[in-house]
Amino acid sequence: MDGARAHRADDAHRARLESSPPQVIVFDMDGVLVEVMESYREAIRETVRHFTGELATHDEIQNFKNAGGWNNDWLLSQRMIADRGKRIEYAEVVEYFNRVFLGEHGDGLIRFEKWAPRDGLLERLSERASLAIFTGRAKYEADVTLGRYAQNICFDPLVTDECVENPKPAPDGLRLIERRYPERTIWYLGDTVDDARSAQAAGIPFIGVSSRQNPRHEEIARTLEECGAFVVLENVNELESLVSAAASGK
């Protein structure tokens, strides 16, 4: 687990978690399976610029993410526009954001996404556990990315924004997955406070992801630890060794 940070929980609690290998691995998409600094984050910045003439900073966006409650990037864009003295209807924000993000035929900022898992990682993990996704993305957004990078990977279920009455940090999406896999050991990987709080509310072990490429990597890792992550990884590729350690009881 190169680069992985142990959560500052008591050793007995962490040992119990690590000695229970996952039977189901649930992934968030953005910041876990997909690097979105040049796609979603840039779409927020461009949407704010379009309506206000001012360019939001990456730090400003990260501050909202660290505070929690801002998993929906459309709502976050609307809030940041309002903070600059402009009142724009939600539907108008969504329409412009999607135009920038998706483009006409998937040729918007979404094309700058980077797929994080190395070749073969998800295939190997799928031999050890069932794979699922719980994301705040709309299904059509998730489908574009998964169709581009993971056509041959079975994520069952794929829980998107439309699937839940209450979005993260509510645990609704994880509850759906629990019902799909009763009595199974589930791990959830996420990169935000809302992911951590969702897992905590569901009573599911949470693994944080904080990229070292982010200038605020250490701060984000500490925040995820404080929100209950039993380990914080630098990227999703470190998960395989964690699963192996749990399976071997080490």
C-alpha positions in Angstrom: 0.0 0.0 0.0 2.6 2.6 -1.1 1.4 6.0 -0.1 -1.6 4.8 1.9 -2.3 6.5 5.2 -3.8 4.6 8.1 -6.8 6.3 9.7 -6.1 7.4 13.2 -8.7 5.0 14.6 -7.8 2.6 17.3 -5.7 -0.3 16.0 -8.2 -3.0 16.9 -11.0 -1.3 14.9 -8.7 -0.9 11.9 -7.5 -4.5 12.2 -11.1 -5.8 12.2 -11.9 -3.9 9.0 -8.7 -5.0 7.2 -9.2 -8.6 8.2 -12.6 -8.6 6.5 -11.9 -8.7 2.7 -14.6 -7.0 0.7 -17.1 -9.1 -1.1 -18.5 -5.9 -2.8 -16.4 -2.9 -3.8 -18.3 0.3 -4.5 -16.6 3.1 -6.3 -17.4 6.8 -6.5 -16.6 8.0 -10.0 -15.2 11.5 -9.9 -11.8 11.7 -8.1 -11.7 7.9 -7.8 -12.2 6.2 -11.1 -11.9 9.4 -13.1 -9.6 12.4 -12.7 -11.9 15.4 -13.2 -9.8 18.5 -12.6 -9.9 19.4 -16.3 -13.5 18.3 -16.8 -16.0 18.7 -14.0 -14.0 21.2 -12.1 -13.2 23.2 -15.2 -16.9 23.1 -16.2 -17.8 24.7 -12.8 -15.2 27.5 -13.4 -16.4 28.1 -17.0 -20.1 28.2 -15.9 -19.3 30.7 -13.2 -17.3 32.8 -15.6 -20.1 32.7 -18.2 -22.7 34.1 -15.8 -20.6 36.5 -13.8 -17.5 37.4 -15.8 -15.3 36.1 -12.9 -13.3 33.0 -12.9 -13.6 30.8 -9.8 -10.4 29.3 -8.3 -9.7 25.6 -7.8 -9.2 26.4 -4.1 -12.6 28.0 -3.9 -14.2 24.8 -5.3 -12.1 22.6 -3.0 -13.2 24.6 0.0 -16.9 23.8 -0.7 -16.1 20.2 -1.3 -14.2 19.9 2.0 -17.1 21.6 3.8 -19.5 18.9 2.6 -23.0 19.2 1.2 -21.8 20.2 -2.3 -21.7 16.9 -4.2 -24.0 18.4 -6.9 -21.8 20.5 -9.2 -24.8 22.2 -10.7 -25.9 23.4 -7.3 -22.4 24.4 -6.5 -22.1 26.4 -9.7 -25.3 28.2 -8.9 -24.1 28.9 -5.3 -20.8 30.3 -6.6 -22.7 32.5 -9.1 -24.9 33.8 -6.3 -21.9 34.6 -4.2 -20.9 36.9 -7.0 -24.2 38.8 -6.8 -26.0 37.1 -9.7 -29.3 35.2 -9.5 -29.5 32.5 -12.2 -32.3 29.9 -12.3 -31.1 26.3 -11.6 -32.3 25.0 -15.0 -30.3 27.7 -16.8 -27.2 26.8 -14.9 -27.7 23.1 -15.6 -28.2 23.7 -19.3 -25.1 25.8 -19.7 -23.0 23.5 -17.6 -24.0 20.4 -19.6 -23.3 22.3 -22.9 -19.8 23.0 -21.7 -19.2 19.6 -20.1 -20.7 17.3 -22.6 -20.5 19.3 -25.8 -22.6 18.1 -28.8 -21.4 14.5 -29.0 -19.2 14.0 -25.9 -16.7 16.5 -27.3 -17.0 19.0 -24.4 -14.7 19.1 -21.4 -15.6 15.5 -20.6 -13.1 14.5 -23.3 -10.3 15.8 -20.9 -11.2 13.3 -18.3 -8.4 10.8 -17.3 -9.3 7.2 -16.4 -7.5 6.4 -13.2 -7.4 2.6 -13.0 -4.4 0.9 -14.7 -5.0 -1.7 -17.3 -6.2 -4.9 -15.7 -6.9 -3.5 -12.2 -10.7 -3.7 -12.3 -10.6 -7.1 -14.1 -8.4 -8.5 -11.3 -10.6 -6.9 -8.6 -13.7 -8.4 -10.2 -12.3 -11.9 -9.6 -12.2 -11.1 -5.9 -15.4 -9.1 -5.4 -18.5 -7.8 -7.1 -18.0 -4.2 -8.3 -20.6 -1.5 -8.1 -20.7 2.3 -8.5 -22.4 5.0 -6.4 -22.0 8.3 -8.0 -23.6 11.7 -8.0 -23.5 11.8 -11.8 -26.6 11.6 -13.9 -26.8 8.3 -15.8 -26.2 9.8 -19.2 -22.9 11.4 -17.8 -21.8 8.1 -16.3 -22.6 6.2 -19.4 -20.4 8.4 -21.6 -17.3 7.8 -19.4 -17.9 4.1 -18.8 -18.6 3.5 -22.5 -15.3 5.1 -23.3 -13.1 3.4 -20.7 -14.8 0.4 -19.1 -17.1 -1.2 -21.7 -16.1 -4.7 -20.5 -16.4 -4.1 -16.8 -19.6 -5.1 -15.0 -20.6 -2.6 -12.4 -23.7 -4.0 -10.8 -25.5 -1.9 -9.8 -24.6 1.4 -11.3 -26.3 3.9 -8.8 -26.6 7.3 -10.3 -28.3 10.5 -9.2 -31.7 9.5 -10.7 -31.7 6.3 -8.6 -32.0 7.9 -5.2 -34.5 10.2 -3.5 -31.8 11.8 -1.3 -28.3 12.4 -2.8 -25.0 12.2 -0.9 -24.3 12.6 1.9 -27.4 10.6 2.5 -26.8 6.9 2.4 -29.6 6.0 0.0 -27.4 4.8 -2.8 -25.4 2.6 -0.5 -28.6 1.2 1.0 -29.7 0.2 -2.5 -26.4 -1.7 -3.0 -26.8 -3.3 0.4 -30.2 -4.6 -0.6 -28.7 -6.0 -3.8 -26.0 -7.8 -1.8 -27.5 -8.7 1.6 -25.1 -10.0 4.3 -22.0 -9.1 2.2 -19.0 -7.2 3.3 -19.0 -3.9 1.4 -16.2 -1.3 1.0 -16.8 2.2 -0.4 -14.2 4.3 -2.1 -14.7 8.1 -2.3 -12.8 11.3 -2.4 -15.1 13.8 -0.6 -16.6 14.6 2.7 -20.0 13.7 1.3 -18.8 10.3 0.3 -17.4 9.7 3.8 -20.6 10.8 5.5 -22.7 8.6 3.2 -20.6 5.6 4.1 -20.7 6.5 7.8 -24.5 6.8 7.7 -24.8 3.4 6.0 -22.3 1.8 8.4 -20.0 0.8 5.6 -16.2 0.9 5.8 -14.9 3.9 3.9 -11.6 4.2 2.0 -10.6 7.8 1.1 -8.8 8.8 -2.1 -6.6 11.9 -2.1 -4.4 12.5 -5.1 -0.9 13.7 -4.4 -1.2 15.8 -7.6 -3.7 18.0 -5.7 -1.7 20.8 -3.9 -4.0 20.3 -0.9 -3.5 16.6 -0.8 -2.5 16.4 2.9 -5.4 18.6 4.0 -7.9 16.5 2.0 -6.4 13.3 3.4 -6.7 14.6 7.0 -10.3 15.7 6.4 -11.2 12.3 5.1 -9.6 10.6 8.0 -11.5 12.8 10.4 -14.7 11.8 8.6 -14.0 8.1 9.2 -11.8 6.8 6.5 -9.9 3.8 7.8 -7.3 4.3 5.0 -6.6 7.1 2.6 -5.1 6.1 -0.7 -3.3 8.3 -3.2 -5.1 6.7 -6.1 -7.4 3.8 -6.8 -4.5 1.6 -8.0 -3.4 1.2 -4.4 -6.6 -0.7 -3.6 -5.4 -4.0 -4.9 -2.7 -4.4 -2.3 -5.2 -3.4 0.4 -7.6 -6.1 -0.7 -4.8 -8.6 -0.8 -3.7 -7.7 2.7 -7.3 -8.1 4.0 -7.6 -11.5 2.2 -4.4 -12.8 3.7 -5.2 -11.4 7.2 -2.0 -9.3 7.2 
